[in-house]
């Protein structure tokens, strides 16, 4: 069994201010070991070095259900950067394989530097071929979301390696976003840009189901995540200002008073909604307008991480809103029969009660749920909701319906509602090991700290 260095600067942030009240459920070393084993033996060892493309650089994209390389290997900036983040973070935590994981992260950094960065126009290409040739699709040449993950991966890789080139590239990406994507009037960032970096603004020419031209919560929360990581290694005043700006925007404007986030927005942050249309129209536009429980629980964590990085800026206010978000997800999006968070719900016009409109359960929502439920138990161990009980149930659900006991890794969907996912790819351009590894390593660290309290 490998040694994990728990309580890195990612895992320790929520120990600060931890209450000394007695917890509802005792922590034991066996559960810490479960999470460590799940993080290393059952996850990282399956992915790496398998996905290292030693021919063309970067990482392979498609991985089959039984952890063999697939056939589709166009490379997206999001996945490539997440692999850098994962391997760099693993180098922090796994004392036995620190140099090995650091070399994996360096491998990915070189591909970003040499092939995914646009040396002519600046910014990172959203998608390239296996060999690194840009694939330019209308409305998706460059994105704030993709560039945010590049910054995230580069910042954490720099934190471990002290490779100045990586930090310089992260700085370039930030400055490029600042010049091309940041909205100085309404704040936040435009998501979609053309190859030159010009923001694409929504017009009537786009199909009603398209997200191109809108601002959105997803790029916003991951920009918050990325700039928080960048600020930790490069405490530039403007970066800090943008972290604070995004924190307030997400907490007070994107998130509703009920505790869920709207998903897409006009330039002035007016939410995109189809609530006053027939139900079949609402269903048709599900991607643009629904309650995403996974994003809500994830954002509670990311907001608190940002607040801590800024020296506890508005921490109490942020913690209060984060609790409301997690509570809303538990109350409205939890499966009381099998456990786990549903994919999505909707507040139909005139209804005070939320309706579940998608009963499937994706892997990343369960991962983020584990992280945030244990975080809430740290701050509110005697709360009537009993976060620790939900955490234990979610861990049981994840072990039973998400984690593959035969081949390792995590299914994309819970097999309680989608059993066919057992034979679908474990990896593709939208799925790697970032969400689940972060959750597992953070939970292992927090559980171990709770043992010492």
Secondary structure as GFF3:
##gff-version 3
##sequence-region A 1 453
A	DSSP	three_ten_helix	12	14	.	.	.	ID=ss1
A	DSSP	alpha_helix	29	39	.	.	.	ID=ss2
A	DSSP	pi_helix	40	44	.	.	.	ID=ss3
A	DSSP	alpha_helix	45	47	.	.	.	ID=ss4
A	DSSP	beta_strand	75	76	.	.	.	ID=ss5
A	DSSP	alpha_helix	77	93	.	.	.	ID=ss6
A	DSSP	alpha_helix	98	111	.	.	.	ID=ss7
A	DSSP	pi_helix	112	116	.	.	.	ID=ss8
A	DSSP	beta_strand	127	128	.	.	.	ID=ss9
A	DSSP	beta_strand	142	143	.	.	.	ID=ss10
A	DSSP	alpha_helix	144	161	.	.	.	ID=ss11
A	DSSP	alpha_helix	164	180	.	.	.	ID=ss12
A	DSSP	beta_strand	192	193	.	.	.	ID=ss13
A	DSSP	beta_strand	215	216	.	.	.	ID=ss14
A	DSSP	alpha_helix	217	233	.	.	.	ID=ss15
A	DSSP	alpha_helix	237	249	.	.	.	ID=ss16
A	DSSP	pi_helix	250	254	.	.	.	ID=ss17
A	DSSP	beta_strand	264	265	.	.	.	ID=ss18
A	DSSP	alpha_helix	279	284	.	.	.	ID=ss19
A	DSSP	alpha_helix	293	309	.	.	.	ID=ss20
A	DSSP	alpha_helix	315	333	.	.	.	ID=ss21
A	DSSP	beta_strand	344	346	.	.	.	ID=ss22
A	DSSP	beta_strand	355	358	.	.	.	ID=ss23
A	DSSP	alpha_helix	363	379	.	.	.	ID=ss24
A	DSSP	alpha_helix	387	397	.	.	.	ID=ss25
A	DSSP	pi_helix	398	402	.	.	.	ID=ss26
A	DSSP	three_ten_helix	419	423	.	.	.	ID=ss27
A	DSSP	alpha_helix	434	452	.	.	.	ID=ss28
###
